[in-house]
Amino acid sequence: MQAEIITIGDEILIGQIVDTNSAFLGKEFNKIGVSVYQITSVQDDKEHILKALKEAEENADIIIITGGLGPTKDDITKHTICEYFDDTLVENEDVLKHVEYLFSKYISTPISDLNRQQALVPSKAKVLKNEFGTAPGMWLEKNGKVFVSLPGVPYEMKALIKTEVLPALRAKFKFPYIKHKTLLTYGLGESAIAERIETWEDNLPDFIKLAYLPNLGKVRLRLSGKAMDKDVVEAELQKQIQLLIPQIEDVFVGYEEDLSIEAIIGKQLTDQKKTLAIAESCTGGQIAKAITANAGASKYFKGSIVSYATDSKVNILNVSEEDISSKSVVSKEVAESMAINVRQLFNSDYGISTTGNAGPTKGDSDAEVGTVWIAIASKEGVKAEVFNFGNHRDKVIMKATNKAFEMLQKEILKK
């Protein structure tokens, strides 16, 4: 079974907003075994919308439309849907009461006739109640195909999908069972992993698929099982994972569905009653940001210093001016000193440091653009490694961040 997503709005096409709705819808459909055939973004233009609806009906069993349901004149989705279904708009009493309630309860400006027009819906539509907004969802059927029109506001659309649309789809159709399991690996490239597991991959059953998802120093391996029998999918996925892990054990760090590597590290530090402090230069706080994105990080994360300028390394982290002068600010000696001193400053069990040249210019160092030193300090000592992450600034920063997590986890796992 296939679905097509149509997003309506000039603001998407001119880059004013990012279409996060389609990503959400794709994930939700995938969970129930529906493949998204195509995602189409169209203008607030009647002919363009009609053309998209016609093509979607030819391509898919389920057509989801988001956007264009506001009360203003440029929101023409309802009128265009009426034309496509040879229908007319009628006032829905329940929707009108809901709109009036929202205005009386939450909106300071008086309700207008324009706002009341939100209660106009195609007569052939089943109305889907939007608890969080004035524009209702609408379910229509034609030639055995399901069309669902939803507001474009993300939190309104998401609530309608979960409470109204997915339950209705499950009641109408029989879907295959689908499950994904994504393994996280760090420190080995996509092609190297592919070579290692080639024989295993070649012997996967037809209903189990493998996808490689590389991203700046890490590779996610997504196993997807899809069949009508849930027990068969679950058992085979578990079997294949047990066969796979021994082949990638040295780079495997956990499952994405469970925790990110930052959260995995946090759990390991918590279990060991260990703490962490960070001194960042070229990564500019990205490591600390990733750590603190996880609830409960205060249990193990003591704090960080973004010593971006050279004098802050000297004045705050007590890095030797002589080392900076003779070895360069981007050097093993400076990285080690930063890690050791931030650990001492925060009285933590581990200290991480980064110092490098992310580009596009060389800054306070003559080191080649892309050069990054990363150091990990603990009570056993300090270890530093140098890397070259290329010449794209954002790529250098994110690769360095991911590599720092990889190095830290290896150090934690030694205990």
C-alpha positions in Angstrom: 0.0 0.0 0.0 1.3 3.4 -0.9 0.7 7.0 0.2 1.4 10.4 -1.3 1.9 13.6 0.6 0.9 16.9 -0.8 2.1 20.1 1.0 0.4 23.3 0.0 1.9 26.7 0.5 4.1 29.3 -1.2 6.1 29.6 2.0 7.6 26.2 1.6 8.6 26.7 -2.0 10.4 30.0 -1.4 12.3 28.5 1.6 10.5 30.6 4.2 9.7 27.6 6.3 11.1 24.0 6.3 8.7 21.2 5.5 9.0 19.1 8.7 5.4 17.8 8.2 6.4 15.4 5.4 9.3 14.0 7.5 6.8 13.3 10.4 4.2 11.8 8.1 6.8 9.6 6.3 7.9 8.1 9.7 4.3 7.5 10.9 3.3 5.8 7.6 6.4 3.7 7.7 5.5 2.5 11.2 2.2 1.0 9.9 3.7 -0.5 6.8 2.6 2.1 4.2 5.3 3.3 1.7 5.4 6.9 0.7 5.5 6.9 -3.1 6.0 10.7 -3.5 6.1 14.0 -1.6 4.9 17.0 -3.7 4.9 20.6 -2.7 2.6 22.9 -4.6 1.7 26.6 -4.7 -1.5 28.2 -3.3 -2.9 27.8 -6.8 -6.1 26.0 -7.8 -4.8 24.5 -11.0 -1.6 23.4 -9.4 -3.5 21.7 -6.5 -6.0 20.0 -8.9 -3.1 18.6 -11.0 -1.4 17.3 -7.9 -4.5 15.6 -6.6 -5.2 13.9 -9.9 -1.6 12.6 -10.1 -1.7 11.5 -6.5 -4.9 9.5 -7.1 -3.1 7.6 -9.9 -0.1 6.9 -7.8 -1.3 6.1 -4.3 -4.0 4.6 -2.1 -3.8 7.2 0.6 -3.3 10.9 -0.2 -2.5 13.3 2.7 -2.8 17.0 2.1 -1.4 19.6 4.5 -1.7 23.3 4.5 -3.9 26.0 2.9 -6.8 25.6 5.4 -6.6 29.1 7.0 -9.4 31.7 7.0 -7.7 34.1 4.6 -8.3 34.5 0.9 -5.0 32.8 -0.1 -6.0 29.6 1.6 -7.9 27.9 -1.1 -7.6 24.2 -0.3 -11.2 23.6 0.8 -12.6 25.3 -2.3 -10.3 23.3 -4.6 -11.1 20.0 -2.9 -14.8 20.8 -3.5 -14.1 21.3 -7.2 -12.1 18.0 -7.3 -14.9 16.0 -5.6 -17.7 17.9 -7.4 -18.9 19.0 -4.0 -20.0 22.2 -2.1 -19.1 23.7 1.3 -21.6 23.4 4.1 -21.4 24.7 7.7 -20.6 22.1 10.3 -22.3 22.9 13.6 -19.7 21.0 15.7 -16.8 22.8 14.1 -18.5 26.2 14.5 -19.1 25.6 18.2 -15.4 24.5 18.6 -14.1 27.7 16.8 -16.3 29.9 19.0 -15.1 28.1 22.1 -11.4 28.6 21.2 -12.0 32.3 20.7 -13.9 32.7 23.9 -11.3 30.7 25.9 -7.9 31.6 24.4 -8.1 34.5 21.9 -8.4 38.1 23.0 -9.5 39.5 19.6 -13.3 39.2 18.8 -14.3 36.3 16.5 -15.1 37.5 13.0 -17.2 36.1 10.1 -13.9 35.1 8.5 -13.1 33.0 11.5 -16.5 31.4 11.5 -15.9 30.3 7.9 -13.5 27.7 9.3 -16.7 25.7 10.0 -17.4 25.4 6.2 -16.4 21.9 5.0 -17.1 19.8 1.9 -20.5 18.1 2.4 -19.0 14.7 1.4 -16.2 15.0 4.0 -16.0 13.2 7.4 -14.8 15.9 9.8 -11.8 15.2 12.0 -11.8 17.3 15.1 -8.8 19.6 15.5 -8.5 20.0 19.3 -5.7 22.6 19.0 -6.9 24.8 16.2 -9.8 26.2 14.2 -9.2 24.3 10.9 -10.7 20.8 11.0 -9.3 17.8 9.3 -11.3 16.3 6.4 -11.5 12.7 5.2 -12.9 12.0 1.8 -13.0 9.0 -0.5 -13.0 8.6 -4.2 -12.6 5.6 -6.5 -11.4 3.5 -3.5 -8.8 6.1 -2.6 -8.6 7.9 0.7 -7.9 11.7 0.8 -7.2 13.4 4.1 -6.8 17.2 4.3 -5.1 18.5 7.4 -3.9 21.9 8.7 -0.3 22.8 8.0 0.5 23.9 11.6 2.8 21.0 12.8 1.4 20.4 16.3 -2.2 20.5 15.0 -1.4 18.1 12.1 0.5 15.7 14.3 -2.3 15.4 16.8 -4.8 14.8 14.1 -2.6 12.0 12.6 -2.2 10.2 15.9 -5.8 10.6 17.3 -7.9 10.5 14.1 -6.2 9.5 10.9 -4.1 6.5 11.9 -6.9 4.8 13.9 -9.3 5.3 10.9 -6.7 3.9 8.5 -6.1 0.9 10.6 -9.8 0.3 10.8 -10.2 0.5 7.0 -7.1 -1.3 5.8 -5.1 -4.3 6.8 -1.4 -3.3 7.0 1.7 -5.5 7.1 3.8 -5.4 10.3 6.9 -3.4 10.0 9.8 -2.8 12.4 13.1 -1.0 12.2 16.1 -1.6 14.3 19.0 0.9 13.9 22.5 0.1 15.1 24.9 3.0 15.8 28.5 2.7 14.9 31.4 5.1 15.3 34.9 5.3 13.9 34.6 3.2 10.7 33.4 4.3 7.3 30.5 3.0 5.3 32.5 1.2 2.7 34.7 -0.5 5.3 31.7 -1.7 7.2 30.1 -2.9 4.0 33.2 -5.0 3.2 33.1 -6.6 6.6 29.5 -7.6 6.6 29.1 -8.4 2.8 28.5 -12.1 3.3 26.0 -11.5 6.1 24.1 -8.9 4.0 24.0 -11.2 1.0 22.2 -13.8 3.1 19.5 -11.6 4.5 15.9 -12.9 3.8 13.8 -11.0 1.3 11.7 -9.4 3.9 14.6 -7.9 5.8 16.4 -4.9 4.3 19.6 -3.1 5.3 20.3 0.6 4.8 23.5 2.4 5.4 23.1 5.9 6.9 26.5 7.6 7.2 26.9 11.0 8.8 30.2 12.7 9.7 32.2 10.0 11.6 29.3 7.7 12.4 27.3 5.2 10.4 23.8 4.0 11.3 22.8 0.5 10.1 19.1 0.3 9.8 17.5 -3.1 9.6 13.9 -3.1 8.4 11.6 -6.1 8.6 8.2 -6.1 6.8 5.7 -8.9 6.7 2.1 -9.7 7.6 3.2 -11.9 10.5 4.6 -9.9 13.4 6.2 -12.9 15.2 8.2 -13.8 12.0 9.5 -10.2 11.7 10.5 -9.9 15.3 12.2 -13.3 15.4 14.2 -12.8 12.2 15.3 -9.3 13.1 16.6 -10.5 16.4 18.4 -13.4 14.7 20.1 -11.2 12.2 21.2 -8.7 14.8 22.8 -11.5 16.8 24.7 -12.5 13.6 25.7 -8.9 12.8 27.0 -7.6 16.1 30.1 -9.8 16.4 31.2 -8.5 13.0 31.1 -4.9 14.1 31.6 -5.2 17.8 34.6 -2.9 18.0 32.6 0.1 16.5 29.1 -0.7 17.7 27.8 1.7 20.5 24.1 1.0 20.8 20.7 1.2 19.2 19.3 4.5 17.9 15.8 3.7 18.9 16.9 3.4 22.5 19.4 6.2 23.1 21.8 8.6 21.2 25.5 8.1 21.8 25.4 11.2 24.1 22.6 9.6 26.1 24.4 6.2 26.2 27.5 7.9 27.5 25.4 9.7 30.1 23.9 6.4 31.3 27.4 4.8 31.5 28.8 7.8 33.5 25.7 7.7 35.8 26.0 3.9 36.3 29.8 4.3 37.1 29.1 7.4 39.3 31.6 9.3 37.1 31.5 13.0 36.0 32.6 14.9 32.9 33.9 18.4 32.1 34.6 19.9 28.7 37.0 22.5 27.3 36.0 23.4 23.7 37.7 25.6 21.2 37.0 24.8 17.5 33.8 22.9 18.3 32.4 26.1 20.0 30.1 24.4 22.5 28.7 21.7 20.3 29.8 18.8 22.6 28.3 20.5 25.6 25.1 21.3 23.7 24.7 17.6 22.7 25.3 16.5 26.3 22.8 18.9 27.9 20.1 18.0 25.4 19.5 14.9 27.5 17.4 15.3 30.6 19.3 14.5 33.8 22.7 15.5 32.4 23.4 17.4 35.6 24.0 14.0 37.3 27.3 13.5 35.4 28.1 16.8 33.5 30.0 19.3 35.7 30.3 22.1 33.1 32.2 23.4 30.2 34.4 26.2 29.0 34.4 27.5 25.4 37.9 28.9 25.3 37.6 30.1 21.8 40.3 32.8 21.9 43.9 32.0 22.6 44.1 34.3 25.6 41.1 32.5 27.3 43.1 29.2 27.0 45.9 30.9 28.9 43.9 33.0 31.4 41.1 30.6 32.2 42.5 27.1 31.5 46.1 27.9 32.5 47.5 26.6 29.2 51.2 27.4 29.0 52.0 30.4 26.8 55.3 28.8 26.0 53.5 25.7 24.6 51.3 27.9 22.5 54.2 29.9 21.2 56.5 27.0 20.5 54.0 24.2 19.6 51.0 26.3 18.3 47.5 26.7 19.7 46.5 23.7 17.6 48.8 21.0 19.1 49.0 17.9 21.2 50.4 19.8 24.1 47.6 22.4 24.2 44.9 19.8 23.8 46.3 17.7 26.6 46.7 20.8 28.8 43.1 21.9 28.2 41.7 18.4 29.0 43.8 18.0 32.2 43.1 21.5 33.5 39.3 21.5 32.8 39.1 18.2 34.6 40.9 19.7 37.6 39.0 23.0 37.4 35.6 21.2 37.7 36.9 18.3 39.8 35.5 15.8 37.3 36.5 12.2 36.5 36.9 12.9 32.8 37.9 16.0 30.8 37.5 16.4 27.0 39.2 19.1 25.0 39.1 20.2 21.3 41.5 22.6 19.7 41.7 23.0 15.9 41.3 25.0 12.8 37.7 24.7 11.4 38.3 27.3 8.7 37.8 28.9 6.4 40.9 30.8 7.5 43.8 29.7 9.8 43.1 32.0 12.7 45.7 31.9 15.5 47.4 28.8 14.1 49.3 27.8 11.0 47.7 24.4 11.2 46.1 23.2 8.0 42.3 23.9 7.8 40.5 20.9 9.1 43.2 19.9 11.7 41.7 19.1 15.1 43.4 17.8 18.2 41.1 16.0 20.7 42.2 14.9 24.2 40.6 12.8 26.9 42.0 13.2 30.5 41.2 10.9 33.4 42.9 10.0 36.7 45.0 7.4 34.7 46.4 10.2 32.4 45.7 11.9 29.2 45.5 10.8 25.6 45.4 13.1 22.5 44.8 12.3 18.9 45.0 14.5 15.8 42.6 14.4 12.8 42.0 16.2 9.6 38.2 16.5 8.9 38.4 18.4 5.6 37.8 22.0 4.6 34.1 22.6 5.3 33.6 24.4 8.5 30.3 22.8 9.6 31.6 19.4 8.7 34.8 19.8 10.7 32.9 20.9 13.8 30.4 18.0 13.7 33.0 15.4 12.8 35.1 16.6 15.7 32.1 16.5 18.0 31.3 12.9 17.0 34.9 11.8 17.3 35.1 13.2 20.8 32.1 11.1 21.8 33.7 8.0 20.2 37.0 8.6 22.1 35.2 9.2 25.4 33.1 6.1 25.2 36.1 3.9 24.4 37.8 5.4 27.5 34.7 4.8 29.7 34.4 1.2 28.4 38.0 0.4 29.6 36.7 0.6 33.2 
